[in-house]
Amino acid sequence: MDRLKNVILDTDIGPDCDDAGAIAILNKLCDFGEAKVLAMGNCSVHPEGACCIDAINWYYGRHAIPVGTLKSSNGPGKDDPNYLKYNKFVAENFDHSFKHTLIPDVTTIYREALAKAEDNSVILITIGMFNNIKNLMASQADMYSSMSGMELIEQKVKKLVSMAGNFREGHEDFFSEFNVNTDIESAKYVIKNLKKDIVFCPYEMGYPIITGARLTATGDMKKNPVAKAYQIYCGTSGSRNSWDLVTVYYAVRGTHGLFRESKKGNITIDNKGFTYFKEDPNGSHMVIVNKAPPGEIAQILEDIINLTPELVR
């Protein structure tokens, strides 16, 4: 196992419950001594997302993780009530830092976290759209660093790991992946201009891996905001595809016998949001696929999200 991973997690928490599961996975990996979360951020226009992120961190005893939100009324989730399907309930019914405090701007939170981090140590993880990363890249010097966002990333970030893309053969006959399609221009900008290794954990990776049923069947709905998120989102089935969970797991633990990395190459995104990968030994992008059976991966993830904080701290 490599040394403890420094992580920044960016999420569109709200329109799907696997974001909540991914935050649970990351908190557990911190409990295991494998990761340290430097910051988290919400990339939708709904501030309830940041409250939900913070409530989950509080549940796991991590009150001090800096959390920010997109400070814009124009962006992912605008005029879409689906983004509030569970995070509004969590924000109103669970403890978090923002009951009586303003939520900070996410770009400022990320800049401060990067400025304090060791060089070439940070893994950026996105399990939502790329707008917050684009804004970070475009940011300028502030009280935390005299460097631009591009310069901070160049000095501090090791790689970007994203739940994004759909690389199935003939995927144009189906659909472009949600995190890319929701904000195509931001995705294209980041992929084209971020001069770091980029890894996509695509739609087809997390789709067959189903988790959450045990959590919704046995979780304490009054204490555990992750269990409540799954219950509200999934209803009686209690289970959901694990796109974001596998992304966070891979970002910290690597392939771990469960996944397989492609050779190096280049990811491109067209104007309709469809993603393509071409091998190139001089490229800096990779795409991940499942190696182990989906049921085996699901069991590992399910076991982790069902551990209570008391069992691992």
C-alpha positions in Angstrom: 0.0 0.0 0.0 1.3 3.4 -0.9 1.5 6.2 1.7 -1.7 7.9 2.9 -3.5 9.6 0.0 -4.3 13.3 0.2 -7.7 13.8 -1.4 -10.0 16.6 -2.5 -13.5 15.3 -3.4 -15.9 17.3 -5.7 -19.5 16.0 -5.9 -22.9 17.0 -7.3 -24.6 15.3 -4.3 -28.3 15.3 -4.7 -29.6 13.9 -8.0 -28.3 10.4 -7.1 -27.6 8.7 -3.8 -24.3 7.1 -4.9 -22.6 10.4 -4.0 -23.6 9.8 -0.4 -22.2 6.3 -0.6 -19.0 7.5 -2.1 -18.5 10.0 0.8 -19.1 7.1 3.2 -16.5 5.0 1.5 -14.0 7.9 1.6 -14.6 8.4 5.3 -14.0 4.7 6.0 -10.8 4.8 4.1 -9.7 7.7 6.3 -10.6 5.6 9.3 -8.4 2.8 7.9 -5.5 5.2 7.7 -5.4 5.1 3.9 -6.6 8.6 3.0 -6.8 12.1 4.3 -9.5 14.5 3.0 -8.2 18.0 2.5 -11.5 19.4 1.3 -14.9 18.6 -0.3 -17.1 20.6 -2.5 -20.6 20.8 -4.0 -20.7 21.6 -7.7 -24.5 22.2 -8.0 -26.3 25.5 -7.5 -28.1 24.1 -4.4 -26.3 24.9 -1.2 -28.1 22.0 0.5 -25.6 19.8 -1.2 -22.8 21.2 0.9 -24.9 20.8 4.0 -25.4 17.1 3.1 -21.7 16.6 2.5 -20.9 18.1 5.9 -23.6 16.1 7.7 -22.1 12.9 6.4 -18.7 13.9 7.5 -20.1 14.8 10.9 -21.6 11.4 11.2 -18.2 9.9 10.8 -16.7 12.3 13.3 -14.9 14.6 10.8 -16.3 18.0 11.7 -13.1 19.8 10.5 -13.1 18.9 6.8 -13.5 22.1 4.9 -16.6 22.1 2.7 -17.5 24.6 0.0 -20.2 25.1 -2.6 -20.6 26.6 -6.0 -21.4 30.3 -5.6 -23.6 30.7 -8.6 -27.3 30.6 -9.4 -26.5 29.4 -12.9 -25.1 25.9 -13.1 -25.9 22.3 -12.6 -29.2 21.8 -10.9 -30.7 25.1 -11.8 -34.6 24.7 -11.9 -34.2 21.0 -11.3 -35.9 19.8 -8.1 -34.4 16.3 -8.5 -31.1 17.8 -7.0 -33.0 18.2 -3.7 -34.5 14.7 -3.6 -32.6 13.8 -0.3 -30.0 16.4 0.4 -32.7 19.0 1.5 -34.0 16.5 4.0 -30.5 15.7 5.3 -29.7 19.4 5.5 -32.8 20.1 7.6 -32.8 17.0 9.9 -29.1 16.2 10.6 -26.4 18.2 12.3 -23.8 20.0 10.2 -21.6 23.1 10.3 -23.9 25.4 8.3 -26.9 25.6 10.5 -25.8 29.1 11.5 -22.8 29.7 9.3 -22.4 30.7 5.7 -21.1 28.1 3.3 -17.7 29.2 1.8 -17.0 29.5 -1.9 -15.7 26.1 -3.1 -12.9 27.6 -5.3 -11.5 29.4 -2.3 -11.7 26.2 -0.2 -9.8 24.3 -2.9 -7.2 26.9 -3.3 -6.5 27.0 0.5 -6.3 23.2 0.6 -3.9 23.0 -2.3 -1.7 25.8 -1.0 -1.2 23.9 2.3 -0.6 20.5 0.7 2.7 18.8 -0.1 3.8 19.1 -3.7 2.5 16.5 -6.2 0.5 14.8 -3.4 -3.2 15.6 -4.0 -5.6 13.3 -5.8 -8.5 15.3 -7.2 -11.7 13.2 -7.4 -14.8 14.3 -9.2 -18.0 12.4 -8.9 -20.1 15.1 -10.6 -19.6 17.7 -13.3 -16.3 19.4 -14.0 -17.4 23.1 -13.4 -15.7 23.4 -10.0 -12.4 22.1 -11.4 -12.7 24.5 -14.4 -13.3 27.4 -12.0 -10.3 26.3 -9.9 -8.1 26.2 -13.0 -9.2 29.7 -14.0 -8.7 31.2 -10.5 -6.2 33.8 -9.7 -3.9 34.7 -6.8 -5.6 35.2 -3.5 -4.7 35.4 0.2 -3.8 31.7 0.3 -1.4 31.6 -2.7 0.2 33.9 -5.1 -0.1 31.2 -7.8 -2.9 31.0 -10.3 -5.2 27.9 -10.2 -3.3 26.3 -13.1 0.0 26.8 -11.2 -1.4 25.4 -8.0 -2.6 22.3 -9.8 0.7 21.9 -11.6 2.6 22.0 -8.3 0.3 20.3 -5.9 -1.9 17.8 -7.8 -0.8 14.3 -8.6 -3.8 13.2 -10.8 -7.5 13.6 -11.4 -9.8 10.6 -11.0 -13.3 11.2 -12.4 -16.5 9.3 -12.5 -17.2 10.3 -16.1 -17.6 9.0 -19.6 -19.2 6.1 -21.5 -16.8 4.1 -23.6 -19.0 1.2 -24.6 -18.8 0.3 -28.3 -21.7 2.0 -30.1 -22.4 4.2 -27.1 -23.6 6.9 -29.4 -26.7 4.9 -30.0 -27.5 5.2 -26.3 -26.6 8.3 -24.4 -23.7 10.4 -23.3 -22.8 10.1 -19.6 -24.6 12.4 -17.1 -21.6 14.1 -15.5 -20.2 15.0 -18.9 -23.4 15.8 -20.7 -24.7 18.1 -17.9 -21.9 20.5 -18.5 -20.1 19.5 -21.7 -18.0 22.7 -22.0 -16.5 22.3 -18.6 -15.7 18.7 -19.2 -14.0 19.5 -22.5 -12.1 22.4 -21.0 -10.7 20.3 -18.1 -9.8 17.3 -20.3 -8.0 19.5 -22.8 -6.2 21.8 -20.5 -5.4 19.9 -17.3 -1.8 18.9 -17.6 -1.9 16.0 -15.2 -2.7 12.3 -15.4 -6.5 11.9 -15.8 -8.3 8.7 -15.1 -12.0 8.1 -16.0 -14.1 5.5 -14.1 -16.9 5.3 -16.7 -20.6 4.6 -16.7 -20.1 0.9 -17.6 -17.8 0.4 -14.7 -20.2 1.2 -11.9 -23.4 0.2 -13.6 -23.5 -3.5 -12.8 -22.3 -3.1 -9.2 -25.4 -2.7 -7.0 -25.1 -1.6 -3.4 -27.2 -0.1 -0.6 -29.9 -2.7 0.1 -28.3 -3.9 3.3 -27.7 -0.3 4.4 -31.3 0.7 3.9 -32.5 -2.5 5.6 -30.4 -2.2 8.7 -29.1 1.4 8.9 -30.2 3.8 11.7 -32.3 6.3 9.7 -32.2 8.9 12.6 -28.5 8.9 12.9 -27.0 7.8 9.6 -27.5 10.4 6.8 -26.1 8.0 4.2 -28.7 5.3 5.0 -31.4 8.0 4.9 -30.2 9.3 1.6 -30.4 5.8 0.1 -33.9 5.2 1.7 -35.3 8.5 0.3 -33.7 8.0 -3.2 -34.2 4.3 -3.7 -37.5 3.6 -1.9 -38.3 0.0 -1.1 -35.5 -1.5 -3.2 -32.9 0.3 -1.2 -30.2 -0.4 -3.8 -28.5 1.6 -6.5 -25.7 1.4 -9.1 -22.2 2.2 -7.6 -20.6 4.6 -10.1 -19.3 7.0 -7.5 -18.4 4.4 -4.9 -16.0 2.5 -7.2 -14.5 5.8 -8.3 -13.5 6.8 -4.8 -12.4 3.3 -3.9 -10.1 3.1 -7.0 -8.8 6.6 -6.4 -7.5 5.6 -3.0 -6.7 1.9 -3.3 -5.9 1.6 -7.0 -6.8 -1.5 -8.9 -6.6 -3.7 -5.7 -7.3 -6.8 -7.7 -10.7 -5.6 -8.6 -10.1 -3.3 -11.6 -7.9 -3.0 -14.6 -6.3 0.1 -16.0 -6.1 0.7 -19.7 -2.8 1.6 -21.4 -2.0 5.3 -21.5 -3.8 7.3 -24.1 -6.0 10.3 -24.8 -9.6 11.0 -23.9 -11.6 13.3 -26.2 -15.1 14.7 -25.8 -17.3 15.8 -28.7 -19.8 18.6 -28.8 -22.6 16.2 -27.9 -20.8 14.9 -24.8 -19.8 11.5 -26.2 -16.4 10.3 -24.9 -13.7 8.5 -26.8 -10.4 6.9 -25.8 -7.4 6.2 -28.1 -4.2 4.5 -26.9 -1.1 6.6 -27.2 2.1 5.8 -25.3 2.7 9.6 -25.0 -0.8 10.2 -23.6 -1.7 10.9 -20.0 -5.2 9.5 -19.7 -6.5 6.1 -18.7 -9.9 4.4 -18.5 -10.7 1.8 -15.8 -12.7 -1.4 -16.3 -13.8 -4.1 -13.9 -11.7 -7.1 -13.5 -13.5 -9.0 -10.6 -17.1 -10.0 -10.9 -19.5 -7.2 -10.1 -21.0 -9.2 -7.2 -17.6 -9.5 -5.6 -16.9 -5.7 -5.9 -20.4 -5.0 -4.6 -19.8 -7.1 -1.5 -16.6 -5.2 -0.6 -18.2 -1.8 -1.0 -21.4 -2.9 0.9 -19.3 -4.2 3.8 -17.5 -0.8 4.0 -20.5 1.4 3.9 -22.2 -0.7 6.6 -19.5 -0.3 9.1 -20.6 2.2 11.8 -18.1 4.8 12.9 -17.7 3.2 16.2 -16.5 -0.1 14.6 -13.6 1.5 12.8 -12.4 4.4 15.0 
